Amino acid sequence: MATDEEKAHLHIGLIGMGDMGRLYARRFMEAGWKHVNVCDVPEKYEALRTELAQTGLTVMKDGHHVARTSDFIVYSVEAGNIHRVVAEYGPSTKVGAIVAGQTSVKAPEKAAFEAYLPDDVYIVSCHSLHGPNVDTKDQPLVLIQHRAPDDKVRLVERILSCLQSRYVYMSYEEHDTVTANTQAVTHAAFLTMGTAWSQSKDYPWETGRHPGGVETVKIYLCLRIYGAKWHVYAGLALLNPQATVQVTQFATSASLLFKLMLAGDYDALVQRVFAARRGVFGWRDDEYAEDGPGKRPMLMNDELLQQFAGLAQQASHISSQHHGADALTPPPNSHLSLLAIVDCWHVLGIDPYRHLELAATPVFRMWIGVTQYLFSSPERVLAACRAAVYDSSFRSDDLEFVVASRGWSQAVQFGNFELYRRRFEATRAFFEPRLAEANQVGAAMLKLLSKSS
């Protein structure tokens, strides 16, 4: 932990007062740091100074003032803006200061820091692998020792110790690989689900066709993404080359699986899906997954899914007279979204477990866990394949899903932030009336998941 002398004399600077910047600023003040200098875009100066007048934070006019007075500086700005912001304020950095960035994609940040920061400052970057509304305790916090001796890293550790997070040490390149492998495909899947539902003009929890714990998790994760800000996901998808490859392959996987469904080729579908099951999870075609020595941990189970379904049933809107159906015996469902996730991982040779320890947040456990749950039982996989080929009741939903996946893939391939924003906000507008309620149910689900860990 930082010493009283460090808290009294060192100046911490935050350039960017979005949600994560505010989270860091609040935690620094609560920990007793006496000099926390913050700023946002210059036109927000007066409003921000009025808003934060009684907090103890020192609100400055712009990043020049923060950079030249602070000993530890965090750029808490969108990945798409990092180049412009560092180009503007980086040259003003105080001699000997330590500079970090809170961007979710590090390649642009690294390039900006190397191009515009003076040679006489240090670079020890960071990234909290969670959102601003998550308790920071025990969450993974990436530290990147890029251009600094060990004693500067130790100082950063002491400064950030007030977050009570778990430090994970890696390079810029390793960071982008981990975030792409653990988030890109799952983000694409749940973004696509939301767009497909919005195009169908259906709130999925009200149609009576999505009962059970697996569907509850899928709906919650979708709404959690649309309850956040669009740029959080746009930066990861558009600025990380590895993520672009994965999102493109996800759309391709969804299309190829859907074509097999339309062709009525059950045998070919089963063959492809089970090949992905073997390749990603390592299970034999007749093997049921379970915890045990040498086994990969099961992240989701029947009991937990039953509890999730119960939480949804208790909600006033995220339920229906059908939603109380037994989570263990849901109706036939192709689960095209989950089949496409695993097919994509298989084609690209991605092991979702490789980085599990590094990024094992409760939400990440849900992302991987619900997919793992479906594939852990050969019977569940076969049931999904039978539904995909022989039951047309979900065919229209699957069509909308494939179309939406192609749309998201093109937005990412074009590298177009405006197109990405418009697609995101159009879908968000459809779910807007229910997002607060969804977050309430989701918070209860995360609490249950954390207790079961």
KASULWO-V409081 format. One record per residue. N is the residue number from 1. BURIAL is 1 if it has 16 or more other ideal C-beta (glycine too) atoms within 10 Angstrom, else 0. Layout:
n->[N | N]
burial->[BURIAL | BURIAL]
//
This chain:
n->[1 | 2 | 3 | 4 | 5 | 6 | 7 | 8 | 9 | 10 | 11 | 12 | 13 | 14 | 15 | 16 | 17 | 18 | 19 | 20 | 21 | 22 | 23 | 24 | 25 | 26 | 27 | 28 | 29 | 30 | 31 | 32 | 33 | 34 | 35 | 36 | 37 | 38 | 39 | 40 | 41 | 42 | 43 | 44 | 45 | 46 | 47 | 48 | 49 | 50 | 51 | 52 | 53 | 54 | 55 | 56 | 57 | 58 | 59 | 60 | 61 | 62 | 63 | 64 | 65 | 66 | 67 | 68 | 69 | 70 | 71 | 72 | 73 | 74 | 75 | 76 | 77 | 78 | 79 | 80 | 81 | 82 | 83 | 84 | 85 | 86 | 87 | 88 | 89 | 90 | 91 | 92 | 93 | 94 | 95 | 96 | 97 | 98 | 99 | 100 | 101 | 102 | 103 | 104 | 105 | 106 | 107 | 108 | 109 | 110 | 111 | 112 | 113 | 114 | 115 | 116 | 117 | 118 | 119 | 120 | 121 | 122 | 123 | 124 | 125 | 126 | 127 | 128 | 129 | 130 | 131 | 132 | 133 | 134 | 135 | 136 | 137 | 138 | 139 | 140 | 141 | 142 | 143 | 144 | 145 | 146 | 147 | 148 | 149 | 150 | 151 | 152 | 153 | 154 | 155 | 156 | 157 | 158 | 159 | 160 | 161 | 162 | 163 | 164 | 165 | 166 | 167 | 168 | 169 | 170 | 171 | 172 | 173 | 174 | 175 | 176 | 177 | 178 | 179 | 180 | 181 | 182 | 183 | 184 | 185 | 186 | 187 | 188 | 189 | 190 | 191 | 192 | 193 | 194 | 195 | 196 | 197 | 198 | 199 | 200 | 201 | 202 | 203 | 204 | 205 | 206 | 207 | 208 | 209 | 210 | 211 | 212 | 213 | 214 | 215 | 216 | 217 | 218 | 219 | 220 | 221 | 222 | 223 | 224 | 225 | 226 | 227 | 228 | 229 | 230 | 231 | 232 | 233 | 234 | 235 | 236 | 237 | 238 | 239 | 240 | 241 | 242 | 243 | 244 | 245 | 246 | 247 | 248 | 249 | 250 | 251 | 252 | 253 | 254 | 255 | 256 | 257 | 258 | 259 | 260 | 261 | 262 | 263 | 264 | 265 | 266 | 267 | 268 | 269 | 270 | 271 | 272 | 273 | 274 | 275 | 276 | 277 | 278 | 279 | 280 | 281 | 282 | 283 | 284 | 285 | 286 | 287 | 288 | 289 | 290 | 291 | 292 | 293 | 294 | 295 | 296 | 297 | 298 | 299 | 300 | 301 | 302 | 303 | 304 | 305 | 306 | 307 | 308 | 309 | 310 | 311 | 312 | 313 | 314 | 315 | 316 | 317 | 318 | 319 | 320 | 321 | 322 | 323 | 324 | 325 | 326 | 327 | 328 | 329 | 330 | 331 | 332 | 333 | 334 | 335 | 336 | 337 | 338 | 339 | 340 | 341 | 342 | 343 | 344 | 345 | 346 | 347 | 348 | 349 | 350 | 351 | 352 | 353 | 354 | 355 | 356 | 357 | 358 | 359 | 360 | 361 | 362 | 363 | 364 | 365 | 366 | 367 | 368 | 369 | 370 | 371 | 372 | 373 | 374 | 375 | 376 | 377 | 378 | 379 | 380 | 381 | 382 | 383 | 384 | 385 | 386 | 387 | 388 | 389 | 390 | 391 | 392 | 393 | 394 | 395 | 396 | 397 | 398 | 399 | 400 | 401 | 402 | 403 | 404 | 405 | 406 | 407 | 408 | 409 | 410 | 411 | 412 | 413 | 414 | 415 | 416 | 417 | 418 | 419 | 420 | 421 | 422 | 423 | 424 | 425 | 426 | 427 | 428 | 429 | 430 | 431 | 432 | 433 | 434 | 435 | 436 | 437 | 438 | 439 | 440 | 441 | 442 | 443 | 444 | 445 | 446 | 447 | 448 | 449 | 450 | 451 | 452 | 453]
burial->[0 | 1 | 0 | 0 | 0 | 0 | 1 | 0 | 0 | 1 | 1 | 1 | 1 | 1 | 1 | 1 | 1 | 1 | 0 | 1 | 1 | 1 | 1 | 1 | 1 | 0 | 1 | 1 | 1 | 0 | 1 | 0 | 1 | 1 | 1 | 1 | 1 | 1 | 1 | 1 | 0 | 0 | 0 | 0 | 0 | 0 | 0 | 1 | 1 | 0 | 0 | 1 | 0 | 0 | 0 | 0 | 1 | 1 | 1 | 1 | 0 | 1 | 1 | 1 | 1 | 1 | 1 | 1 | 1 | 1 | 1 | 1 | 1 | 1 | 1 | 1 | 1 | 1 | 1 | 1 | 1 | 1 | 1 | 0 | 1 | 1 | 0 | 0 | 1 | 1 | 0 | 1 | 1 | 1 | 0 | 0 | 1 | 1 | 1 | 1 | 1 | 1 | 1 | 1 | 1 | 1 | 1 | 1 | 1 | 1 | 0 | 1 | 1 | 0 | 0 | 1 | 1 | 0 | 0 | 0 | 1 | 1 | 1 | 1 | 1 | 1 | 1 | 1 | 1 | 1 | 1 | 1 | 0 | 1 | 0 | 1 | 0 | 0 | 1 | 1 | 1 | 1 | 1 | 1 | 1 | 1 | 1 | 1 | 0 | 0 | 0 | 1 | 1 | 0 | 1 | 1 | 0 | 0 | 1 | 1 | 0 | 1 | 1 | 0 | 1 | 0 | 0 | 1 | 0 | 1 | 0 | 1 | 0 | 1 | 1 | 1 | 1 | 1 | 1 | 1 | 1 | 1 | 1 | 1 | 1 | 1 | 1 | 1 | 1 | 1 | 1 | 1 | 1 | 1 | 1 | 1 | 1 | 1 | 1 | 0 | 0 | 1 | 1 | 1 | 1 | 0 | 0 | 0 | 1 | 1 | 1 | 1 | 1 | 1 | 1 | 1 | 1 | 1 | 1 | 1 | 1 | 1 | 1 | 1 | 1 | 1 | 1 | 1 | 0 | 1 | 1 | 1 | 1 | 1 | 1 | 1 | 1 | 1 | 1 | 1 | 0 | 1 | 1 | 1 | 1 | 1 | 1 | 1 | 1 | 1 | 1 | 1 | 1 | 1 | 0 | 1 | 1 | 1 | 0 | 1 | 1 | 0 | 0 | 0 | 0 | 1 | 0 | 0 | 1 | 1 | 0 | 1 | 1 | 1 | 0 | 1 | 1 | 0 | 1 | 1 | 1 | 0 | 1 | 0 | 0 | 0 | 0 | 0 | 1 | 0 | 0 | 0 | 0 | 0 | 0 | 1 | 0 | 0 | 1 | 1 | 0 | 0 | 0 | 1 | 1 | 0 | 1 | 1 | 1 | 1 | 1 | 1 | 1 | 0 | 1 | 0 | 0 | 1 | 1 | 1 | 0 | 0 | 1 | 0 | 1 | 0 | 1 | 0 | 0 | 1 | 1 | 0 | 1 | 1 | 1 | 1 | 1 | 1 | 1 | 1 | 1 | 1 | 1 | 1 | 1 | 1 | 1 | 1 | 0 | 1 | 0 | 1 | 1 | 0 | 1 | 1 | 0 | 1 | 1 | 1 | 1 | 1 | 1 | 1 | 1 | 1 | 1 | 1 | 1 | 1 | 1 | 1 | 1 | 1 | 1 | 1 | 0 | 1 | 0 | 1 | 1 | 0 | 1 | 1 | 1 | 0 | 1 | 1 | 1 | 0 | 0 | 0 | 0 | 1 | 1 | 0 | 1 | 1 | 1 | 1 | 1 | 1 | 1 | 1 | 1 | 1 | 1 | 1 | 1 | 0 | 1 | 1 | 0 | 0 | 0 | 0 | 1 | 0 | 1 | 1 | 0 | 0 | 1 | 1 | 0 | 0 | 1 | 1 | 0 | 1 | 1 | 0 | 0 | 1 | 1 | 0 | 0 | 1 | 0 | 0 | 1 | 1 | 0 | 1 | 1 | 1 | 0 | 0 | 1 | 0 | 0 | 0 | 0]
//
